[in-house]
Each structure stands twice: as C-alpha cells, then as structure tokens.
Amino acid sequence: MTSKVFLRPRPLAATDVADVPAVSFLFQDDGSLVVGDKRFRHLAGVLPAANNDAYARAVQPLVPAVADAGVMACCFAYGHTGSGKTHTIFGYGGDDGVCQRAVHDLFAAIAGGTGGSDVSARASSDNAEEFAGGRRLVQARFYELYNGKVFDLLNARQPGFVRLDAHGDVHVRSATTMGPDGEVLTQSLHAAYARDADELLAVITSGRRLRAEGTSELHDESSRSHAVLELEVVTRELAQARQDVVVAESRVVPVGKARDGQYIAIQSKLYVKAADGSYAASGAGPDPAEQARLDELQAQMHVVEDVLAQAKKRVVEAKARCGGGSLVFVDLAGAEYTGEGLARNSRELAEAKEINTSLLALKECVRRSAQTQAQKDADVASHIPFRNSKLTMVLKPFLLDRSRAAAHTVMVATVSSAETHRSKSLNTIKYAALVADAFKQEA
C-alpha cells in the first residue's frame, strides 16, 4: 500500500475579513510544513490553488495503474466546513474537480492501454456486441452516508447497508430480497455502466443532485453527508459473472434450509428426551422415505454449491482478462463546531453530531493504527475499532488494511487561509499529520 497526504489551502474568499492577514503554509526542503510557530512532518506537500494543477500532482499519477494494472486507489478530502473539500473533489461551476479530470484520463487510458490480455484491442471496435462483453467500461456506484445511514445516489436514495463478510471484507449492499422459491438475493448498490467520459459524468452529475445539503456554520449549501463514488474498470463479461454469483448464492439458501430441516426432523425421531433433560436413543431407525429425501437434498446441495464455485471462478477469470482496477473518491462532510455561528434546529444539530461522531471514529482508527504499527503489532486489524462507524468500515480497505499491496490512498486536507479559521485549520493539519504518520509507518 502506498499513501500520501497533501495539504490544500483555500484562498481567501469574499466573505473572509479583508483586513486580516492570511495564514501562511510553508513547505520546507526537509519535507516539513511550517504554520506559524508549529511544524508538521510526513506530509507530501502543499497542493496548488488551481484544480488542474492539484489533480496533476495528487491524483493523475494513479490513473494508468487503475486502468491497466488492477490497482485500487482512493482519494478523499478532509477539512472543516467551507475549506474546499467538495470543490477539490467535484469542482464548482465550470471548474472541474479531480474526479471529473480523472474520468477523462481514465477513459483515455482504457482506450490506449493493454488491459489484462487482448481486451483493449477488441475494445477499439465499434461493435461491442461482437466480442461478447469484452469491451471495457467503467462501472459507477455512488452513495452517501447521511445521519449514520447509507443512501444510494444512483437509485433515488434507496437505503443501503454496510456489511462485513466472513473474510473481513466490507460490502455496501442494497436491501435483501426474497425470491418466489425462497431464494435470498443480496445485491450490491445500483451500478451504472458508462462507455465514455460524457456518459459517466452525466451519471455523477445526476447522483450529486440527490446528495443531502443544508445549512452549516459557514454557508447554506454545505454537504451534510459523506459522499462515496466508486469507479471500476469492468467488462460486461465481468459484470455478468458477478451477477451469476449473486443468483447462485441465492439458490444455496433454500436448498440448505430444506436439507437442514430434513436432517433435524430425522434426528428428532432417533432420540428421546428423558426426565432429567438428557437424550437417549429411541431404538427406532430412520424412515427410508425421509432418509431418501435427505439424500436427495444433500445431492441438490452439492449441485448448487458446485454452480456457485464455478460462478466465482468465472469472476476471477473475467477480472484477470479485464485487467482493470478501481478508483474511489470520498468527499467527507466538514467537521462541525456547533458552539459557533447560527442557531440550529434539531435536524441540523443531529446532522452535526453524526458528522462529528463519524469523523472522530475515523480519527480514532487512524490513531490506533499508527500506535499499533509503531509497536510492530502483527495483528493490527483486530485492535482497530473500525466497526464503530459506517464511515470507517467503508474506508477500511484504504486506511486500515495493510494486506492490500495494490492499494493507493491520497488524502487531501483542505484548510482555509483566513486568520479567523486558524484554529480549525491547525486541527485539520494535526489530523492530516496523524494520518501521514500512520501511512509512513505502514510503508
């Protein structure tokens, strides 16, 4: 895992006090950042004010590896309200953020890359159907964490759920549904597939319109949620293989339930319960018809499990042929200082409380990660309380999972240059330095 932390100062805005000098952020040759009489180490540098320059420095180097080397990369922005997080990630007005710029470069890299095998050569054809799903696309999932809940921004803000599987991997899913024959369908959030940059940018714009906004301590159009945009280079073949796994998994449940029920029914007749609560053999043998039914269900279970295993194998093969990775953008809601500014209603206070709680959970996870790594603890993950917040669960692969060698993380800590926000900016920089220290020890 490679990780970098950048500082990005927001220039003075029209609303800032004009006659108060701006805070200076000086990056030294020794790699330290000087703010007044304070010095911070391990930051990667100070990003320029222009979005195109900030993108070229922080995010653009990751794009080729995402397109062709299967790399998983994440860029997230952290800072107090009004410091420029959303402007950095998504831009403002006609000024594209790092996300939109990455979309253009990602499709350019897909068109000119090598892919996992011969996919790119096939992708150059105008007839995508000719190659049975071999053309590489970009799959998008876009959701927000608002008041501790997940909402799908590409599916009319339908609720979602964060789950941890038996292997410790985190999944963000839609509601579980039941099929007519007892199948339990567990789907990921809605996915949109784009063939070019224009299609994908339209998807992102549509999702952003549904994101929760409201009044913060500094302005009236503040993001009240953590927004997560997941982009992955896929093929139709890969997407279909993953859907086949969902269907195969759903069929395991009813067959397994019927088999286990049949087994329990048979066993309940073979033993009797004594007055003291113990069990003893009843002396009766299994009913031949019931045993035959159990054998039949066991055979069915072998079949559906084999189908599932084959479906999972096809996913691995399709992923290798595709060769693409994923690029995730996270626009965190701003840290709130509820004792300042305008009066709040109950909804706004609840929003601020949840935002601060989730950001505090993230800080605690990073702090514990740095602490345990410094102690050379070989079982770090078990000591980090990432389950305390949905935000930390979502960010776990990029901040807390040292086993992912092919993961790259960029943190952009946004601060205000206004003297009136010095204390908030210093808090952000301290947080960024903590993350940078954890990343440094992890390298």
C-alpha positions as CSV (number, residue, x, y, z in Angstrom):
1,M,0.0,0.0,0.0
2,T,1.3,3.4,-0.9
3,S,-0.2,6.5,0.6
4,K,0.3,10.3,0.5
5,V,-1.2,13.2,2.5
6,F,-1.4,16.6,0.8
7,L,-2.4,20.0,2.3
8,R,-4.6,22.3,0.1
9,P,-5.1,25.8,1.4
10,R,-8.2,27.6,0.1
11,P,-7.5,31.1,-1.0
12,L,-9.3,33.9,0.9
13,A,-12.9,34.2,-0.1
14,A,-15.1,37.3,-0.4
15,T,-16.7,36.5,2.9
16,D,-13.3,36.5,4.7
17,V,-12.2,39.5,6.7
18,A,-10.3,41.6,4.2
19,D,-8.0,43.5,6.6
20,V,-6.8,40.4,8.5
21,P,-3.6,38.8,7.1
22,A,-3.8,35.3,5.6
23,V,-2.3,32.3,7.3
24,S,0.9,31.1,5.6
25,F,1.6,27.5,4.9
26,L,5.3,26.9,4.2
27,F,6.6,23.6,2.9
28,Q,10.3,23.2,3.7
29,D,13.0,21.4,1.8
30,D,13.2,18.8,4.6
31,G,9.6,17.8,3.9
32,S,8.1,19.6,6.9
33,L,5.2,22.0,6.9
34,V,5.5,25.2,8.9
35,V,2.4,27.1,10.1
36,G,3.4,30.0,12.3
37,D,5.4,28.5,15.1
38,K,4.3,25.0,14.5
39,R,6.0,22.3,12.4
40,F,4.4,19.2,10.9
41,R,6.2,16.3,9.2
42,H,5.5,13.5,6.8
43,L,3.1,15.4,4.5
44,A,3.7,15.0,0.8
45,G,3.4,18.7,0.0
46,V,1.0,21.7,-0.5
47,L,-1.3,21.5,-3.5
48,P,-1.8,24.5,-5.8
49,A,-5.0,26.5,-5.8
50,A,-5.9,25.6,-9.3
51,N,-7.8,22.3,-9.6
52,N,-6.0,21.1,-12.7
53,D,-2.6,21.6,-11.0
54,A,-3.8,19.9,-7.8
55,Y,-5.1,17.0,-9.9
56,A,-1.9,16.6,-11.8
57,R,0.1,16.4,-8.5
58,A,-2.1,14.2,-6.4
59,V,-4.4,12.0,-8.5
60,Q,-3.3,11.8,-12.1
61,P,-0.3,9.6,-11.4
62,L,-2.7,6.9,-10.1
63,V,-4.9,6.7,-13.2
64,P,-2.8,4.5,-15.5
65,A,-2.4,1.8,-12.9
66,V,-6.1,1.8,-12.3
67,A,-6.8,1.4,-16.0
68,D,-4.4,-1.5,-16.7
69,A,-2.7,-2.8,-13.6
70,G,-5.7,-3.7,-11.4
71,V,-4.8,-1.2,-8.8
72,M,-7.3,0.1,-6.2
73,A,-6.9,3.8,-5.5
74,C,-8.7,6.2,-3.3
75,C,-8.7,10.0,-3.0
76,F,-10.5,11.5,0.0
77,A,-10.8,15.1,1.1
78,Y,-11.0,16.1,4.8
79,G,-11.3,19.5,6.4
80,H,-13.6,21.8,8.3
81,T,-16.8,23.2,6.7
82,G,-16.2,25.6,3.9
83,S,-12.5,24.7,3.4
84,G,-12.9,23.5,-0.1
85,K,-13.4,19.7,0.1
86,T,-16.3,19.5,-2.4
87,H,-14.6,22.0,-4.7
88,T,-11.5,19.8,-4.7
89,I,-13.3,16.5,-5.4
90,F,-16.2,17.6,-7.6
91,G,-15.3,21.2,-8.6
92,Y,-17.7,24.1,-8.7
93,G,-19.4,25.8,-11.6
94,G,-17.3,25.2,-14.7
95,D,-14.2,24.3,-12.8
96,D,-13.9,20.5,-12.8
97,G,-12.7,18.8,-9.7
98,V,-10.1,16.0,-9.5
99,C,-12.9,13.5,-10.0
100,Q,-14.1,14.8,-13.4
101,R,-10.5,15.2,-14.6
102,A,-9.7,11.6,-13.6
103,V,-12.8,10.4,-15.5
104,H,-11.4,11.9,-18.8
105,D,-8.0,10.4,-18.2
106,L,-9.3,7.0,-17.1
107,F,-11.2,6.6,-20.4
108,A,-8.1,7.8,-22.3
109,A,-6.0,5.2,-20.5
110,I,-8.5,2.5,-21.2
111,A,-8.5,3.2,-24.9
112,G,-4.8,3.3,-25.1
113,G,-3.9,0.6,-22.5
114,T,-3.1,-3.1,-22.6
115,G,-5.7,-4.4,-20.3
116,G,-5.5,-7.9,-18.7
117,S,-5.0,-9.6,-22.1
118,D,-6.2,-8.6,-25.5
119,V,-9.2,-6.7,-24.3
120,S,-8.0,-3.3,-25.4
121,A,-7.5,-4.3,-29.0
122,R,-11.0,-5.7,-29.0
123,A,-12.4,-2.6,-27.3
124,S,-11.3,-0.5,-30.3
125,S,-14.0,-2.0,-32.4
126,D,-17.3,0.0,-32.9
127,N,-19.2,-3.3,-32.5
128,A,-19.1,-4.0,-28.8
129,E,-21.5,-7.0,-29.1
130,E,-19.2,-8.7,-31.5
131,F,-16.8,-9.5,-28.7
132,A,-19.3,-10.9,-26.2
133,G,-18.8,-8.3,-23.5
134,G,-15.1,-7.8,-23.9
135,R,-15.2,-4.1,-24.3
136,R,-14.0,-2.3,-21.2
137,L,-16.4,0.0,-19.5
138,V,-16.4,2.0,-16.2
139,Q,-18.9,0.9,-13.6
140,A,-20.0,3.5,-11.1
141,R,-21.6,3.2,-7.7
142,F,-22.4,6.4,-5.9
143,Y,-23.8,6.6,-2.3
144,E,-23.8,8.9,0.7
145,L,-23.6,8.3,4.4
146,Y,-26.1,10.6,6.0
147,N,-27.0,10.5,9.7
148,G,-25.4,7.1,10.0
149,K,-27.3,5.6,7.2
150,V,-26.5,4.6,3.6
151,F,-28.4,6.1,0.6
152,D,-27.9,5.1,-3.0
153,L,-27.5,8.2,-5.1
154,L,-28.0,6.3,-8.3
155,N,-31.2,4.7,-7.2
156,A,-33.5,7.5,-5.9
157,R,-31.7,7.5,-2.5
158,Q,-32.9,4.0,-1.7
159,P,-31.4,2.7,1.6
160,G,-28.3,0.6,1.6
161,F,-26.4,-1.4,4.2
162,V,-22.8,-1.9,5.1
163,R,-21.9,-5.5,5.9
164,L,-18.7,-7.3,6.9
165,D,-18.3,-10.8,5.4
166,A,-16.6,-13.9,6.9
167,H,-13.3,-12.9,5.3
168,G,-13.4,-9.4,6.9
169,D,-14.2,-7.7,3.6
170,V,-16.6,-4.8,3.6
171,H,-19.6,-4.7,1.3
172,V,-22.1,-1.9,0.7
173,R,-25.4,-3.5,-0.4
174,S,-29.0,-2.8,-1.2
175,A,-31.8,-4.3,0.7
176,T,-32.0,-8.1,0.7
177,T,-35.0,-9.5,-1.3
178,M,-36.7,-12.9,-1.2
179,G,-37.4,-14.8,-4.4
180,P,-40.5,-17.0,-5.1
181,D,-38.8,-20.2,-4.1
182,G,-37.1,-18.8,-1.0
183,E,-34.0,-17.5,-2.8
184,V,-32.3,-14.8,-0.7
185,L,-30.9,-12.2,-3.1
186,T,-28.2,-9.9,-1.7
187,Q,-27.3,-7.3,-4.3
188,S,-24.7,-4.5,-4.4
189,L,-26.0,-1.0,-4.7
190,H,-27.2,0.1,-8.2
191,A,-24.4,0.2,-10.7
192,A,-24.3,2.4,-13.8
193,Y,-22.1,1.4,-16.8
194,A,-20.5,4.1,-19.0
195,R,-18.8,3.7,-22.4
196,D,-17.2,7.1,-22.4
197,A,-16.5,10.1,-20.2
198,D,-19.6,12.0,-21.1
199,E,-21.8,9.2,-20.1
200,L,-20.0,8.8,-16.8
201,L,-20.0,12.5,-16.0
202,A,-23.8,12.6,-16.6
203,V,-24.2,9.8,-14.1
204,I,-22.1,11.6,-11.5
205,T,-24.0,14.8,-12.0
206,S,-27.3,13.0,-11.6
207,G,-26.1,11.4,-8.3
208,R,-24.8,14.7,-6.9
209,R,-28.2,16.3,-7.3
210,L,-29.6,13.8,-4.7
211,R,-26.9,14.4,-2.1
212,A,-28.0,15.9,1.2
213,E,-27.2,19.6,1.6
214,G,-28.1,22.0,4.3
215,T,-27.1,24.9,6.5
216,S,-23.7,24.7,8.2
217,E,-21.9,27.1,10.5
218,L,-20.4,28.8,7.4
219,H,-22.7,28.6,4.5
220,D,-26.2,27.5,3.3
221,E,-25.1,24.9,0.8
222,S,-22.9,22.7,2.9
223,S,-22.6,18.9,2.3
224,R,-24.4,17.2,5.2
225,S,-23.2,13.7,4.2
226,H,-20.1,11.8,3.3
227,A,-20.2,11.1,-0.4
228,V,-18.5,8.0,-1.8
229,L,-18.1,7.5,-5.6
230,E,-16.7,4.1,-6.6
231,L,-15.4,3.7,-10.2
232,E,-14.2,0.4,-11.5
233,V,-12.9,-0.7,-14.9
234,V,-15.0,-3.7,-15.9
235,T,-16.4,-5.7,-18.9
236,R,-19.9,-6.9,-19.4
237,E,-18.5,-10.4,-19.0
238,L,-17.2,-9.5,-15.5
239,A,-20.5,-7.8,-14.6
240,Q,-22.5,-10.8,-15.7
241,A,-20.2,-13.2,-13.9
242,R,-20.7,-11.3,-10.6
243,Q,-24.5,-11.4,-11.2
244,D,-24.3,-15.1,-11.7
245,V,-22.6,-15.4,-8.3
246,V,-25.5,-13.5,-6.7
247,V,-28.0,-15.8,-8.3
248,A,-26.0,-18.9,-7.4
249,E,-25.7,-17.8,-3.7
250,S,-29.4,-17.2,-3.5
251,R,-30.1,-20.8,-4.5
252,V,-27.8,-22.2,-1.8
253,V,-30.0,-20.8,0.9
254,P,-33.4,-22.5,0.3
255,V,-31.7,-25.9,-0.5
256,G,-29.5,-25.7,2.6
257,K,-32.5,-24.7,4.7
258,A,-34.6,-27.6,3.4
259,R,-31.7,-30.1,3.9
260,D,-31.0,-29.0,7.5
261,G,-34.7,-29.1,8.3
262,Q,-35.0,-32.6,6.9
263,Y,-31.9,-33.7,8.9
264,I,-33.3,-32.3,12.2
265,A,-36.7,-34.0,11.5
266,I,-35.0,-37.3,11.2
267,Q,-32.7,-36.9,14.2
268,S,-35.6,-35.8,16.4
269,K,-37.2,-39.3,15.9
270,L,-34.0,-41.2,16.7
271,Y,-33.6,-39.8,20.2
272,V,-36.0,-39.2,23.1
273,K,-35.6,-36.7,26.0
274,A,-35.5,-38.2,29.5
275,A,-37.0,-36.5,32.6
276,D,-33.6,-35.3,33.6
277,G,-33.2,-33.5,30.3
278,S,-30.7,-35.9,28.8
279,Y,-31.2,-37.6,25.4
280,A,-31.1,-41.3,24.7
281,A,-31.5,-43.4,21.5
282,S,-35.1,-44.2,20.8
283,G,-34.3,-47.5,19.2
284,A,-36.1,-46.5,16.0
285,G,-34.3,-46.4,12.7
286,P,-34.6,-43.6,10.1
287,D,-37.6,-43.7,8.0
288,P,-36.5,-44.9,4.5
289,A,-38.6,-42.3,2.7
290,E,-37.3,-39.5,4.9
291,Q,-33.7,-40.6,4.5
292,A,-34.2,-40.8,0.7
293,R,-35.4,-37.2,0.8
294,L,-32.4,-36.1,2.9
295,D,-30.1,-37.8,0.4
296,E,-31.8,-36.1,-2.4
297,L,-31.5,-32.7,-0.8
298,Q,-27.8,-33.4,0.0
299,A,-27.2,-34.1,-3.7
300,Q,-29.0,-30.9,-4.6
301,M,-26.8,-29.0,-2.2
302,H,-23.7,-30.4,-3.9
303,V,-25.0,-29.3,-7.2
304,V,-25.8,-25.7,-6.2
305,E,-22.5,-25.4,-4.3
306,D,-20.7,-26.5,-7.4
307,V,-22.6,-24.0,-9.5
308,L,-21.6,-21.3,-7.0
309,A,-17.9,-22.4,-7.1
310,Q,-17.9,-22.3,-10.9
311,A,-19.5,-18.8,-10.9
312,K,-16.9,-17.5,-8.5
313,K,-14.2,-19.0,-10.7
314,R,-15.6,-17.2,-13.8
315,V,-15.4,-13.9,-11.8
316,V,-11.7,-14.4,-11.1
317,E,-11.1,-15.3,-14.8
318,A,-13.1,-12.4,-16.1
319,K,-11.4,-10.0,-13.7
320,A,-8.0,-11.2,-15.0
321,R,-9.0,-10.7,-18.6
322,C,-10.3,-7.2,-17.9
323,G,-7.2,-6.1,-16.0
324,G,-8.8,-3.0,-14.6
325,G,-8.8,-1.7,-11.1
326,S,-10.9,0.8,-9.2
327,L,-10.8,4.5,-8.3
328,V,-12.7,5.8,-5.3
329,F,-13.4,9.4,-4.4
330,V,-14.7,10.4,-1.0
331,D,-15.9,13.8,-0.2
332,L,-16.2,13.9,3.6
333,A,-18.7,16.2,5.3
334,G,-17.0,19.1,7.1
335,A,-16.1,18.9,10.8
336,E,-18.6,21.0,12.7
337,Y,-18.1,23.4,15.6
338,T,-21.7,23.5,16.9
339,G,-21.0,26.1,19.5
340,E,-20.3,28.7,16.9
341,G,-22.3,30.5,14.2
342,L,-26.0,30.5,13.6
343,A,-28.7,28.9,15.7
344,R,-29.5,25.3,14.8
345,N,-32.8,23.4,14.7
346,S,-33.0,19.8,15.9
347,R,-32.3,18.3,12.4
348,E,-29.2,20.4,11.9
349,L,-27.9,19.6,15.4
350,A,-28.4,15.9,14.7
351,E,-26.6,16.2,11.4
352,A,-23.6,18.0,13.0
353,K,-23.5,15.4,15.8
354,E,-23.4,12.5,13.4
355,I,-20.8,14.1,11.2
356,N,-18.5,14.8,14.2
357,T,-19.1,11.3,15.6
358,S,-18.1,9.6,12.4
359,L,-15.0,11.8,11.9
360,L,-14.0,11.2,15.5
361,A,-14.3,7.4,14.8
362,L,-12.1,7.8,11.8
363,K,-9.5,9.7,13.8
364,E,-9.5,7.1,16.5
365,C,-9.0,4.3,13.9
366,V,-6.1,6.2,12.4
367,R,-4.6,6.9,15.8
368,R,-4.8,3.3,16.9
369,S,-3.4,2.1,13.6
370,A,-0.4,4.4,14.0
371,Q,0.0,3.3,17.6
372,T,-0.1,-0.4,17.0
373,Q,2.1,-0.2,13.9
374,A,4.7,1.6,15.9
375,Q,4.6,-1.3,18.4
376,K,5.1,-3.7,15.5
377,D,1.8,-5.5,16.3
378,A,1.3,-8.2,13.8
379,D,-2.4,-8.3,14.3
380,V,-3.2,-4.7,13.9
381,A,-6.6,-5.0,12.3
382,S,-8.1,-6.8,15.3
383,H,-7.3,-3.9,17.6
384,I,-8.7,-1.1,15.4
385,P,-12.3,-0.2,16.1
386,F,-13.4,0.3,12.5
387,R,-16.8,-1.3,13.2
388,N,-17.8,1.8,15.3
389,S,-18.8,3.7,12.3
390,K,-20.1,3.0,8.8
391,L,-17.6,5.6,7.5
392,T,-14.6,3.7,9.0
393,M,-15.9,0.4,7.6
394,V,-16.2,2.0,4.1
395,L,-12.7,3.4,4.3
396,K,-11.1,0.4,5.9
397,P,-9.6,-1.0,2.7
398,F,-7.8,2.3,2.0
399,L,-6.7,3.3,5.5
400,L,-6.5,0.3,7.7
401,D,-5.9,-2.8,5.6
402,R,-2.2,-3.3,5.2
403,S,-2.7,-6.6,3.4
404,R,-3.7,-4.8,0.2
405,A,-0.4,-4.3,-1.5
406,A,-2.1,-2.9,-4.7
407,A,-3.9,-0.1,-2.9
408,H,-3.0,3.5,-3.2
409,T,-4.5,6.3,-1.0
410,V,-4.3,10.0,-1.3
411,M,-5.7,12.3,1.4
412,V,-6.2,16.0,0.6
413,A,-6.5,18.0,3.8
414,T,-8.3,21.2,3.0
415,V,-7.8,24.3,5.1
416,S,-8.8,28.0,5.0
417,S,-6.1,30.7,4.6
418,A,-8.2,33.1,6.7
419,E,-6.8,34.0,10.1
420,T,-10.3,33.7,11.6
421,H,-10.2,30.0,10.8
422,R,-6.6,29.4,12.1
423,S,-7.6,27.1,14.9
424,K,-9.8,24.9,12.6
425,S,-7.0,24.8,10.0
426,L,-4.5,23.7,12.6
427,N,-6.8,21.0,13.8
428,T,-7.1,19.7,10.3
429,I,-3.3,19.8,9.8
430,K,-2.8,17.9,13.1
431,Y,-5.3,15.3,11.8
432,A,-3.5,15.1,8.5
433,A,-0.1,14.7,10.2
434,L,-1.5,11.8,12.2
435,V,-2.7,10.1,9.0
436,A,0.6,10.8,7.3
437,D,2.5,9.3,10.3
438,A,0.3,6.2,10.1
439,F,1.0,5.9,6.4
440,K,4.7,6.4,6.9
441,Q,4.9,3.6,9.4
442,E,2.9,1.4,7.1
443,A,5.2,1.9,4.1
